[in-house]
Amino acid sequence: MSSHSSEDPSSAHDHRRQSCNSMLESYTAHEDTTDESEKRRATFIRGLALLCACSLSVGSHYASYVLGPLKSRLARELGASHTEFSLLFSAYSLNSTWTSLVGGALASKIGTTATSIIATGIILVGQLILLLGHTIGSIRLMALGMFIFGIAVSPLAVVQETIIVRFFRSHGLGVSLALGLLAGKGASFLSARTAYPLSAHFGPNAPFFVAAGLATFSFVVNLLYVAASRWLVDGACADLEAADVEEEAKRRWSIDITEAQALEKVAAKKRVRLRSVVKLGDVFWAYVFLNVLCGSIWSPFVHLAANIIETRYSLPEASAASQASYLLAGSLIMYPLCGFLVDRFKHRPIVIQLLVCSSTLTLFCYAWLALSTNTPIPGILAFAIGHGFSPLLLVVLVPKIVPLKFVSTALGVHKSLENCGSTIFQTIAGLALDIHKSKAGPSTNPTSLQRLLNIFLVLNIFQLAAIVTLAWLQKRRTTAHVHTHDSRSSCTVVDSHSSASPDGRRSPSSEDARASQLLLPPSEGDSGAGYASITRAKLRGEARLRAETARGRIFASICGCLVVSCWVLFMGTAYFRMGLKDVPGKGIQR
């Protein structure tokens, strides 16, 4: 009996210990399961946000490339010249020279959610006007539709890219941006591929009805995203925008005034003013100049490619449009591959290396077409691959050269200057193709076409030089940053040694000694050298910052003049080629 009673405490202790261990294991397993469940839920919600972001630009991308394959038919049926046709595209890209900047600032001020619904609504209105203009045969009304449509295209692109950066900044940003841009490029390829067959089989208005339908689809998806935006942001633990922080601050005013004031200060720090871009440095302005050149050689060529191939190689309209559509097919393969490479080799200068590769391929395309060749296929393949991933690289490069809070504004500047280059050269290309033209309709003058291809070739060489310059400036900035960091680190090490006792322990007065060293010249030779080094590095950094800010003001002024020149060129050309011109004997309003 006593033996049995003596075993009871031990067995009771074992039971209690085993029970507690079981409960701990169960609790830990439950926590792990909960964490995994939360991660899966966040991944699913980020996927939904990406799907919504991809759908926002489907309608605008399809509509952007619907006119290119129809150029010869429009010239024949509406009597449009090369210049008038180029003005249609210029009307589309003209507003993007300033709306990109406003879009970036607006997204920073009121948030991407509100900005996106404004943009998709304007795009839908523009598409409906374009459809009406084509239905009644009015070039002027079509230009008005493209003008209104172009107001919101670049802001929507900025918003779309900012949304993806917001949700995927630390979750595979390269691949996510690739998928987001892939949806738009896929719609562009389908537009170039189907516009002519649709007009041939279902009537000339069919492509424009499809474009308006897809714009309506994007608008409806945007409404769904607006309704679910709070749930998406909270569920994915996405970065809060200034508008989100301000909303939370207003909610807390009735609870805790101190917290609300602190949140308002945080929101103010997240807000970016457009004039702050002058402080972003030489690397950023080299990037801006690169965007101008990219806009000059990419978009105008894609829009004119069907007509260039048709004229250069004496091909039928349908065959030329079909071959030109493959210029946009490379993005369907290259965007995911490029996104994977950027994420896989993110610690290497992979973006610059890929940009050099892209520029070399497009350079080969223009050289091939400028020479006397028998087929355009090698040039088309080279451009499809080279242009297939380069727009993604320009977007991925932004978070690498500017702080995170400047991303939306920098993307706005990127879109603005790219479209500025596109508008200027699109208009000039139309004027160049109309030289020596003796009658309405498409020009077949080989001299004008050769001159245009030569200009594309020269601009591509300048683009390649700009990429190399950007890489050099980035390397110089990185080297200067590392040098400054090393100087500060060495000073910290010297200071720690000088304030330590001989046995390795810090003396009681080490804090006072360090404070006095900041005010009085140090007596120790090593410590003095360390502080002198960091002082010189700090002064060099401040001088470099002042110099870059001064140059930034100059570059910003040049960009402003470029935008103004773009508008003057478009308005003057439109006035003299469309406003004053009247075609007697035609039943079409021009």
C-alpha positions in Angstrom: 0.0 0.0 0.0 2.8 2.3 0.9 4.7 1.2 -2.1 1.8 2.1 -4.3 1.3 5.5 -2.6 5.0 6.3 -3.1 4.7 5.8 -6.8 1.7 8.1 -7.2 3.6 11.4 -7.1 6.1 10.2 -9.7 3.4 8.9 -12.0 1.3 12.0 -11.5 4.4 14.2 -12.4 5.0 12.1 -15.5 1.4 12.5 -16.6 1.4 16.2 -16.0 4.7 16.6 -17.9 3.5 14.5 -20.8 0.2 16.3 -21.0 1.9 19.8 -21.0 4.3 18.6 -23.7 1.4 17.4 -25.8 -0.4 20.7 -25.3 2.8 22.7 -26.3 3.2 20.5 -29.4 -0.4 21.0 -30.3 -0.2 24.8 -29.8 3.0 25.1 -31.8 1.6 23.0 -34.6 -1.5 25.1 -34.6 0.6 28.3 -34.8 2.6 26.8 -37.7 -0.6 25.8 -39.4 -2.1 29.2 -38.9 1.0 30.9 -40.3 1.0 28.7 -43.4 -2.7 29.4 -43.8 -2.1 33.1 -43.6 0.7 32.9 -46.1 -1.4 31.0 -48.6 -4.2 33.4 -48.1 -1.9 36.4 -48.7 -0.5 34.8 -51.8 -4.0 34.1 -53.1 -5.0 37.7 -52.5 -1.9 39.0 -54.2 -2.8 36.8 -57.2 -6.3 38.4 -57.3 -4.7 41.9 -57.2 -2.4 41.0 -60.0 -5.3 39.7 -62.1 -7.2 42.9 -61.6 -4.1 45.0 -62.4 -3.5 43.0 -65.6 -7.1 43.5 -66.7 -7.0 47.3 -66.3 -4.9 47.8 -69.5 -6.4 45.2 -71.8 -8.8 47.6 -73.5 -6.3 50.4 -73.9 -3.5 48.2 -75.3 -5.9 46.6 -77.9 -7.1 50.0 -79.0 -3.6 51.4 -79.2 -2.5 49.1 -82.0 -5.8 48.7 -83.9 -5.0 51.4 -86.5 -1.6 50.2 -87.6 -2.7 47.3 -89.8 -5.5 49.4 -91.2 -3.3 52.2 -92.5 -3.5 51.4 -96.2 -7.3 50.8 -96.1 -7.9 54.0 -94.2 -5.7 55.9 -96.7 -7.7 54.4 -99.5 -11.2 54.7 -98.1 -10.8 58.0 -96.2 -8.1 59.6 -98.4 -5.8 60.0 -95.4 -2.2 61.0 -96.1 0.8 59.7 -94.1 0.9 62.9 -92.1 -2.8 62.7 -91.2 -2.4 59.1 -90.2 0.6 59.9 -88.1 -1.4 62.7 -86.4 -3.9 60.1 -85.3 -1.2 58.3 -83.4 0.4 61.6 -82.2 -3.0 62.7 -80.9 -3.0 59.4 -78.9 0.5 59.9 -77.4 0.4 63.7 -77.2 -1.5 64.0 -73.9 0.8 61.4 -72.4 3.6 63.9 -72.4 1.9 65.6 -69.4 -0.7 63.3 -68.1 2.0 60.8 -67.0 3.4 63.4 -64.6 -0.1 64.3 -63.4 -1.0 60.6 -63.1 2.1 59.9 -60.9 1.4 62.9 -58.7 -2.3 62.1 -58.6 -1.6 58.5 -57.6 0.6 59.7 -54.8 -2.0 62.2 -53.7 -5.4 60.4 -53.9 -4.1 56.8 -54.3 -4.0 54.4 -57.1 -7.5 53.1 -56.6 -9.2 56.5 -57.3 -6.8 57.3 -60.1 -7.4 54.0 -61.9 -11.2 54.5 -62.1 -10.8 58.0 -63.5 -8.3 56.7 -66.1 -10.4 53.7 -67.3 -13.5 55.9 -67.6 -11.7 58.4 -69.8 -10.3 55.6 -72.0 -13.8 54.2 -72.5 -15.2 57.6 -73.5 -12.3 58.1 -76.0 -12.9 54.7 -77.5 -16.6 55.4 -78.1 -15.8 58.7 -79.8 -13.2 56.9 -82.0 -15.8 54.3 -83.0 -18.3 57.0 -83.8 -15.7 58.9 -85.9 -14.8 55.9 -87.9 -18.5 55.0 -88.4 -19.3 58.4 -90.0 -16.0 58.6 -91.8 -14.6 61.6 -90.0 -10.8 61.8 -89.5 -11.2 64.8 -87.2 -13.6 63.0 -84.9 -11.3 60.0 -84.9 -8.4 62.2 -83.9 -10.6 63.7 -81.1 -11.3 60.2 -79.8 -7.6 59.3 -79.9 -6.8 62.6 -78.1 -9.3 61.9 -75.3 -8.2 58.2 -75.2 -4.6 59.3 -74.9 -5.3 61.5 -71.8 -5.6 58.4 -69.6 -3.4 55.8 -71.2 -0.1 56.8 -69.4 -1.7 57.5 -66.0 -3.3 54.1 -66.2 0.0 52.5 -67.0 1.6 54.3 -64.1 -1.2 53.2 -61.8 -1.0 49.6 -63.0 2.8 49.4 -62.4 2.5 51.1 -59.0 -0.2 48.7 -57.9 2.1 45.7 -58.8 5.1 47.3 -57.1 2.9 47.9 -54.0 1.7 44.3 -53.7 4.8 42.5 -54.9 7.8 44.6 -53.9 9.2 41.8 -51.8 7.4 38.9 -53.5 9.0 38.3 -56.9 8.6 41.8 -58.4 10.3 41.0 -61.7 8.0 38.2 -62.6 4.9 40.0 -61.3 5.7 43.1 -63.4 6.3 40.8 -66.4 2.9 39.2 -66.0 1.3 42.6 -65.6 2.9 44.0 -68.7 2.4 40.7 -70.6 -1.4 41.1 -70.4 -1.2 44.4 -72.2 1.4 43.2 -74.8 -0.8 40.2 -75.4 -3.7 42.4 -76.1 -1.5 44.5 -78.4 -0.4 41.5 -80.4 -4.0 40.3 -80.7 -5.0 43.8 -82.0 -2.2 43.8 -84.6 -3.0 40.2 -85.6 -6.8 40.5 -85.8 -7.6 44.1 -86.9 -7.3 43.5 -90.6 -9.1 40.0 -90.6 -11.9 41.5 -88.5 -12.3 44.4 -90.9 -12.2 42.0 -93.9 -14.7 39.5 -92.6 -17.1 41.5 -90.4 -16.9 45.0 -91.8 -14.6 48.0 -91.4 -16.1 48.9 -88.0 -15.6 45.5 -86.4 -12.1 46.2 -84.9 -13.3 49.4 -83.3 -16.3 47.6 -81.8 -14.0 45.0 -80.2 -11.7 47.8 -78.9 -14.7 49.6 -77.3 -15.9 46.3 -75.8 -12.5 45.5 -74.2 -12.4 49.0 -72.8 -15.8 48.4 -71.2 -14.5 45.1 -69.8 -11.4 46.9 -68.2 -13.7 49.6 -66.7 -16.0 46.9 -65.1 -13.0 45.0 -63.7 -11.7 48.3 -62.3 -15.0 48.9 -60.5 -14.6 45.5 -58.9 -11.1 46.3 -57.8 -12.2 49.6 -56.3 -14.9 47.8 -54.3 -12.5 45.2 -53.0 -9.3 47.4 -52.7 -9.4 47.6 -48.9 -9.8 43.9 -48.5 -7.0 43.2 -51.0 -4.5 45.6 -49.3 -5.3 44.3 -45.8 -5.3 40.6 -46.8 -2.0 40.8 -48.7 -0.4 43.1 -46.1 0.6 45.5 -49.0 2.4 48.8 -48.5 0.1 51.6 -47.5 -0.1 54.7 -49.7 -0.3 58.3 -48.5 -4.1 58.2 -49.1 -4.5 55.1 -46.9 -2.5 56.6 -44.1 -4.5 59.8 -44.3 -7.7 57.8 -44.1 -6.5 56.0 -41.1 -5.5 59.2 -39.5 -9.0 60.7 -39.9 -10.5 57.5 -38.4 -8.2 57.9 -35.3 -8.9 61.6 -34.7 -11.9 60.6 -32.5 -9.8 58.0 -30.6 -6.3 59.3 -30.2 -5.4 62.8 -31.4 -1.6 62.2 -30.9 -1.7 59.0 -33.1 -3.7 60.8 -35.7 -1.2 63.7 -35.9 1.7 61.3 -36.1 0.0 59.4 -39.0 -0.6 62.7 -40.8 3.1 63.4 -40.6 3.9 59.9 -41.9 1.4 60.6 -44.8 3.1 63.9 -45.5 6.5 62.2 -45.8 5.1 59.6 -48.2 3.7 62.3 -50.4 6.0 63.5 -53.2 6.0 66.8 -55.0 6.8 66.9 -58.6 9.6 69.5 -58.2 11.5 67.0 -56.0 12.6 65.1 -59.1 15.4 67.5 -59.5 17.1 65.9 -56.6 17.1 62.4 -58.0 20.6 62.6 -59.5 22.4 62.2 -62.8 21.5 58.5 -63.1 17.8 59.4 -63.2 18.2 62.0 -65.9 20.3 59.7 -68.0 17.4 57.2 -67.6 15.0 60.0 -68.7 17.0 60.7 -71.8 17.1 57.0 -72.6 13.3 57.0 -72.5 13.1 59.8 -75.0 15.2 57.7 -77.5 13.2 54.5 -76.7 10.0 56.3 -77.5 11.4 57.6 -80.8 12.5 54.2 -82.1 9.9 51.8 -80.7 6.3 53.0 -81.0 6.5 54.9 -84.3 8.1 51.9 -86.0 5.5 49.4 -84.7 2.7 51.6 -86.0 4.3 52.2 -89.4 5.7 48.7 -89.8 2.8 47.2 -91.9 3.0 50.0 -94.4 6.8 50.0 -94.5 6.9 46.2 -95.1 4.2 46.5 -97.7 6.0 49.2 -99.6 9.6 48.0 -99.1 8.9 44.4 -100.2 5.9 44.8 -102.5 3.6 42.6 -100.4 -0.2 42.5 -100.2 -1.9 44.4 -97.4 -3.0 41.3 -95.6 0.4 39.7 -95.8 2.2 42.8 -94.6 -0.2 43.3 -91.7 0.3 39.6 -90.7 4.1 39.8 -90.7 4.1 43.2 -88.9 2.0 41.8 -86.1 4.8 39.5 -85.1 6.8 42.5 -84.0 4.6 42.4 -80.8 4.7 38.6 -80.4 8.1 38.5 -78.7 6.7 40.0 -75.5 4.5 37.0 -74.9 7.6 34.8 -74.4 10.3 37.3 -73.4 8.4 39.1 -70.6 8.1 36.0 -68.3 11.7 35.0 -69.2 13.0 38.5 -68.5 11.1 38.7 -65.2 12.6 35.4 -64.1 16.2 36.5 -65.1 15.8 39.8 -63.2 14.6 38.1 -60.0 17.2 35.3 -60.4 20.2 37.5 -60.9 19.0 40.6 -58.9 22.5 41.1 -57.4 24.1 41.5 -60.8 23.7 44.3 -63.3 21.4 42.1 -65.3 19.0 44.9 -66.3 21.7 46.9 -68.0 23.1 43.8 -69.7 19.6 42.9 -71.1 19.1 46.5 -72.2 22.3 46.4 -74.2 21.2 43.1 -75.8 17.8 44.6 -76.6 19.3 47.7 -78.3 21.7 45.6 -80.3 18.8 43.4 -81.7 16.7 46.4 -82.7 19.7 48.0 -84.3 20.1 44.8 -86.4 16.4 45.1 -87.4 16.8 48.7 -88.7 20.1 47.8 -90.4 18.5 44.8 -92.1 15.5 46.8 -93.4 17.7 49.7 -94.5 19.8 47.4 -96.6 18.6 45.9 -99.9 17.2 42.6 -98.6 14.7 40.2 -100.1 12.7 39.4 -97.0 11.8 41.3 -93.8 11.6 38.1 -91.6 15.1 38.3 -89.9 14.6 42.0 -89.1 11.1 41.3 -87.7 12.4 38.4 -85.5 15.3 40.6 -84.2 12.9 43.4 -83.3 10.4 41.1 -81.8 13.0 39.6 -79.4 14.8 42.9 -78.7 11.6 44.9 -78.1 10.0 41.9 -76.4 11.5 42.6 -73.0 12.9 46.1 -73.1 9.8 48.0 -71.9 9.7 45.7 -68.9 13.4 46.6 -68.1 12.6 50.3 -68.1 10.0 49.7 -65.5 12.1 47.3 -63.4 15.0 49.8 -63.4 13.0 52.5 -61.6 13.0 51.0 -58.1 16.7 50.4 -58.5 17.6 54.1 -59.2 15.1 56.0 -57.1 13.8 55.7 -53.5 10.5 53.8 -53.1 8.4 56.8 -52.4 9.5 58.3 -55.7 8.5 55.3 -57.8 5.1 56.5 -59.0 6.5 60.0 -59.8 9.5 58.5 -61.6 7.3 56.2 -63.6 5.2 59.2 -64.6 8.3 61.0 -65.8 9.4 57.8 -67.6 6.0 57.6 -69.5 5.9 61.3 -70.2 9.3 61.6 -71.9 8.9 58.2 -73.7 5.6 59.5 -75.2 7.2 62.8 -75.9 9.8 61.1 -78.1 7.2 58.9 -79.7 4.9 61.9 -80.5 7.7 64.0 -82.0 9.1 61.3 -84.2 5.7 59.9 -85.2 4.8 63.3 -86.6 8.2 63.8 -88.2 7.9 60.3 -89.8 4.6 61.1 -91.4 5.9 64.4 -92.8 9.0 62.6 -94.1 7.0 59.9 -95.9 4.8 62.6 -97.5 7.8 64.2 -99.2 7.7 63.9 -103.0 4.2 62.5 -102.7 2.1 63.6 -105.7 -1.3 62.3 -104.8 -3.5 61.3 -101.8 -3.0 57.8 -100.4 0.1 55.9 -99.3 3.4 57.0 -100.7 5.6 54.5 -102.5 8.6 56.8 -102.9 11.6 54.7 -102.0 13.8 57.7 -101.2 11.5 58.9 -98.4 11.2 55.4 -97.0 15.0 54.9 -97.1 15.5 58.2 -95.3 13.1 57.2 -92.6 14.9 53.8 -92.0 18.3 55.6 -91.8 16.9 57.9 -89.1 15.7 54.9 -87.1 19.1 53.4 -87.4 21.0 56.5 -86.2 18.6 57.0 -83.3 19.1 53.4 -82.3 22.9 54.0 -82.1 22.3 57.0 -79.8 20.0 54.8 -77.7 22.8 52.2 -77.3 25.2 54.9 -76.3 22.7 56.2 -73.7 22.5 52.8 -72.1 26.2 52.6 -71.8 26.3 56.1 -70.3 23.6 55.1 -67.8 25.6 52.0 -66.7 28.7 54.2 -66.2 26.9 56.8 -64.1 25.3 54.0 -62.0 28.7 52.4 -61.4 30.2 55.8 -60.5 27.4 56.5 -58.0 27.7 53.0 -56.4 31.5 53.4 -56.1 31.1 56.8 -54.4 28.5 55.4 -52.0 30.7 52.5 -51.1 33.7 54.8 -50.5 31.6 57.1 -48.2 30.3 54.0 -46.3 33.8 52.6 -45.9 35.1 56.0 -44.6 32.3 56.1 -41.9 32.9 52.5 -41.0 36.7 53.0 -40.5 36.0 56.1 -38.4 33.6 54.1 -36.2 36.3 51.4 -35.7 39.0 53.9 -34.8 36.7 55.7 -32.4 35.9 52.4 -30.7 39.6 51.5 -30.3 40.5 54.9 -29.0 37.8 54.9 -26.3 38.6 51.4 -25.0 40.8 50.7 -22.0 44.0 48.6 -22.4 42.2 45.4 -21.2 39.6 45.8 -23.9 36.8 47.2 -21.8 35.3 50.6 -22.5 36.3 53.3 -20.0 33.6 55.0 -18.0 34.1 58.3 -19.7 34.0 56.9 -23.2 30.7 58.6 -24.1 32.0 61.9 -22.8 35.2 61.5 -24.8 33.3 60.8 -28.0 31.0 63.8 -27.5 34.0 66.0 -27.0 35.7 64.7 -30.1 32.8 66.0 -32.1 33.6 69.6 -30.8 37.3 69.7 -30.4 40.2 68.5 -32.6 41.3 65.0 -31.6 44.7 64.6 -30.1 45.1 61.0 -31.3 46.7 60.7 -34.7 44.6 57.7 -35.8 41.3 59.1 -34.5 42.0 62.4 -36.1 42.7 60.7 -39.5 39.4 58.8 -39.2 37.3 61.9 -38.5 39.1 63.9 -41.2 38.3 61.1 -43.6 34.6 61.0 -42.8 34.4 64.8 -42.8 36.0 64.9 -46.3 33.7 62.2 -47.5 30.6 64.0 -46.1 31.7 67.3 -47.7 32.3 65.6 -51.0 28.9 63.9 -50.8 27.2 67.3 -50.1 29.0 69.0 -52.9 28.1 66.2 -55.3 24.4 66.4 -54.2 24.3 70.2 -54.7 25.9 69.8 -58.2 23.5 67.1 -59.2 20.5 69.1 -57.9 21.7 72.1 -60.0 22.1 69.9 -63.1 18.7 68.4 -62.3 17.1 71.8 -62.6 18.7 72.3 -66.0 17.6 68.8 -67.2 14.1 69.4 -65.9 13.9 72.7 -67.8 15.1 70.9 -71.0 12.4 68.2 -70.5 9.8 71.0 -70.1 11.0 72.6 -73.3 10.8 69.2 -75.1 7.2 68.7 -74.0 6.3 72.2 -75.2 8.1 71.6 -78.5 6.1 68.4 -78.9 2.8 70.2 -78.5 3.8 73.0 -80.9 4.9 70.5 -83.6 1.6 68.6 -83.3 -0.7 71.6 -83.2 1.1 73.3 -86.1 1.1 70.1 -88.2 -2.5 69.4 -87.4 -3.6 72.9 -88.3 -1.8 73.1 -91.7 -2.5 69.4 -92.7 -6.0 68.9 -91.3 -7.5 72.2 -90.2 -6.9 74.2 -93.4 -7.2 71.3 -95.8 -10.5 70.7 -97.6 -11.0 67.9 -100.1 -13.7 68.9 -102.6 -15.8 66.3 -104.2 -15.6 63.8 -101.3 -18.5 62.9 -99.1 -16.3 62.5 -96.1 -15.9 65.1 -93.4 -12.2 65.8 -92.9 
